[in-house]
């Protein structure tokens, strides 16, 4: 078998940073929205070179909101791969497409 990713090695490489971030969130008591999400949105928007960024709960939410933001919905056809996972399809269905 060809190993595509070694997640353990990747985690160990940045373990202290990940553990510190998780601990910070847990200790803040703000698991939804709050300063951590605001900081993520600000840093990520800067990283990808856009003015705004919105953190969402899941990829399904991201797909739904992306479609709705582009006025894709009822009556529109959205084509996806037949090899995709159900959450992709759920995002499309949620948009009304």
C-alpha positions in Angstrom: 0.0 0.0 0.0 1.2 3.5 -0.8 0.9 5.8 2.1 -0.6 9.1 1.0 -0.5 10.9 4.4 1.1 10.2 7.7 -1.3 12.1 10.0 0.6 11.0 13.1 3.9 12.5 11.9 2.1 15.6 10.8 0.4 16.0 14.2 3.6 15.4 16.1 5.4 18.1 14.0 2.9 20.7 15.2 1.6 19.0 18.3 2.4 21.9 20.7 0.6 24.4 18.5 -2.5 22.3 18.0 -2.7 21.3 21.7 -2.3 25.0 22.8 -5.0 26.1 20.4 -7.4 23.4 21.5 -6.7 24.1 25.1 -7.3 27.8 24.5 -10.7 27.2 23.0 -11.8 24.8 25.7 -10.6 27.1 28.5 -12.4 30.1 26.9 -15.8 28.3 27.0 -16.6 29.8 23.6 -17.1 26.9 21.3 -19.3 28.7 18.8 -18.4 32.1 17.4 -16.3 34.2 19.8 -12.8 35.6 19.5 -11.2 32.4 18.2 -13.5 32.3 15.2 -13.1 36.0 14.6 -9.3 35.6 14.6 -9.5 32.6 12.3 -11.7 34.4 9.8 -9.4 37.5 9.9 -6.2 35.5 9.5 -7.7 33.1 6.8 -9.1 35.9 4.7 -5.7 37.6 4.8 -4.0 34.3 3.9 -6.2 33.7 0.9 -6.2 37.4 -0.2 -9.9 38.2 0.2 -11.7 40.9 2.2 -14.1 38.7 4.1 -14.2 35.1 5.4 -17.0 33.3 7.2 -16.2 30.2 9.4 -19.0 27.6 9.2 -19.7 24.4 11.0 -19.1 22.0 8.1 -18.3 21.5 4.5 -22.1 20.9 3.9 -22.8 24.4 5.3 -20.0 25.8 3.2 -21.5 24.3 0.0 -25.0 25.4 0.9 -23.9 29.0 1.6 -21.7 29.2 -1.5 -24.5 28.1 -3.7 -27.0 30.5 -2.1 -24.5 33.4 -2.2 -24.2 32.9 -5.9 -28.0 32.8 -6.3 -28.0 29.1 -7.2 -31.1 27.4 -5.9 -34.6 26.3 -6.9 -34.7 25.3 -10.5 -31.0 25.3 -11.0 -29.0 22.2 -11.8 -25.9 21.5 -9.9 -23.7 18.6 -11.1 -21.3 16.8 -8.8 -19.2 13.7 -9.0 -20.9 10.3 -8.4 -17.9 9.5 -6.2 -18.7 12.2 -3.7 -19.8 11.7 -0.2 -23.4 12.4 0.8 -22.7 15.7 2.6 -21.8 17.2 -0.7 -25.2 16.3 -2.1 -26.9 17.5 1.1 -25.3 20.9 0.6 -26.8 21.0 -2.9 -30.2 19.9 -1.7 -30.2 22.4 1.2 -29.7 25.2 -1.4 -32.9 24.1 -3.1 -31.1 23.1 -6.3 
